[in-house]
Amino acid sequence: MRTEKIDAQTAFLHLARKVEAEDATALKKVLHGLYEDGTKLVQVNFAETERLHKACLGPLLLYHKKLQDRGGEIKFINVAAPYLKHLFAMLNLYSVISIEEVDLN
């Protein structure tokens, strides 16, 4: 997991190939740090991600709500893995979080 600040209010969060249950605490700390730093838009890049443990959805949804409360949001970008597309559809996340393709080159 790697963060990349674009400007004072925007950041990318690049996830690893596999994001396991034990990564949930680190994910929450990263999101909390971005939130405390005044970031309003966090774009979570799933381009390399094949698996996401359900324990990691909690921090993502929690900080999406916190950011929304101050006029920001979390966006999921470049969701390529069929597993993740299916998971997000089953959980109806497409109606809660913006999910889109973004060219990072």
C-alpha positions as CSV (number, residue, x, y, z in Angstrom):
1,M,0.0,0.0,0.0
2,R,1.4,3.3,-1.1
3,T,0.0,6.9,-0.9
4,E,0.7,9.7,-3.3
5,K,-0.3,13.2,-2.5
6,I,-1.3,15.1,-5.6
7,D,-2.0,18.4,-3.9
8,A,-3.2,19.6,-0.4
9,Q,-6.7,18.1,-0.9
10,T,-6.1,15.1,-3.2
11,A,-4.3,11.8,-2.8
12,F,-4.0,8.4,-4.5
13,L,-3.9,5.3,-2.4
14,H,-2.3,2.4,-4.4
15,L,-3.3,-1.0,-3.0
16,A,-1.2,-4.1,-3.2
17,R,-2.0,-7.2,-5.2
18,K,-3.6,-8.9,-2.2
19,V,-5.0,-6.9,0.7
20,E,-5.5,-9.2,3.6
21,A,-7.3,-9.0,7.0
22,E,-4.1,-8.0,8.8
23,D,-3.8,-5.0,6.4
24,A,-7.1,-3.5,7.7
25,T,-5.3,-1.7,10.6
26,A,-2.6,-0.2,8.4
27,L,-5.3,0.9,5.9
28,K,-7.3,2.6,8.6
29,K,-4.1,4.4,9.8
30,V,-3.3,5.6,6.3
31,L,-6.9,6.8,5.7
32,H,-6.9,8.5,9.2
33,G,-3.6,10.3,8.4
34,L,-5.0,11.5,5.0
35,Y,-8.2,12.7,6.7
36,E,-6.3,14.5,9.5
37,D,-4.0,16.1,6.9
38,G,-7.1,17.8,5.3
39,T,-7.3,15.5,2.2
40,K,-10.8,15.7,0.7
41,L,-10.5,13.3,-2.2
42,V,-8.9,9.9,-1.8
43,Q,-8.7,7.9,-5.0
44,V,-8.1,4.2,-4.1
45,N,-6.3,2.6,-7.0
46,F,-7.2,-1.1,-7.5
47,A,-5.3,-1.6,-10.7
48,E,-2.9,-4.2,-9.2
49,T,-5.4,-5.6,-6.7
50,E,-6.7,-9.1,-7.1
51,R,-8.1,-9.8,-3.6
52,L,-9.5,-7.5,-0.9
53,H,-10.4,-9.0,2.5
54,K,-13.8,-8.0,3.8
55,A,-12.2,-6.5,6.9
56,C,-10.7,-3.8,4.7
57,L,-14.1,-2.6,3.5
58,G,-14.9,-1.2,6.9
59,P,-12.1,1.5,7.0
60,L,-12.8,2.4,3.4
61,L,-16.5,3.0,4.0
62,L,-15.9,4.7,7.3
63,Y,-13.5,7.2,5.8
64,H,-15.7,7.7,2.8
65,K,-18.5,8.8,5.2
66,K,-16.1,11.0,7.2
67,L,-14.9,12.7,4.0
68,Q,-18.4,13.1,2.7
69,D,-19.4,14.9,5.9
70,R,-16.8,17.6,5.0
71,G,-17.5,17.7,1.3
72,G,-15.1,15.1,0.1
73,E,-15.1,11.5,-0.9
74,I,-13.3,8.2,-1.6
75,K,-13.3,7.0,-5.1
76,F,-12.4,3.5,-6.2
77,I,-10.4,3.6,-9.5
78,N,-9.2,1.1,-12.0
79,V,-11.1,-1.9,-10.5
80,A,-10.0,-4.6,-13.0
81,A,-10.1,-8.0,-11.1
82,P,-13.4,-9.9,-11.8
83,Y,-13.5,-10.9,-8.2
84,L,-13.6,-7.3,-7.0
85,K,-16.1,-6.3,-9.6
86,H,-18.4,-9.1,-8.5
87,L,-17.8,-8.3,-4.8
88,F,-18.6,-4.6,-5.2
89,A,-21.7,-5.5,-7.3
90,M,-22.9,-8.0,-4.7
91,L,-22.5,-5.4,-1.9
92,N,-24.1,-2.7,-4.1
93,L,-21.1,-0.4,-3.6
94,Y,-21.6,1.1,-7.0
95,S,-24.5,3.1,-5.5
96,V,-22.4,4.2,-2.5
97,I,-18.9,4.9,-3.8
98,S,-17.9,6.3,-7.2
99,I,-16.1,3.6,-9.1
100,E,-14.4,4.6,-12.4
101,E,-11.5,4.0,-14.7
102,V,-8.7,6.6,-14.6
103,D,-5.6,6.9,-16.8
104,L,-2.7,7.4,-14.4
105,N,-0.1,7.7,-17.2
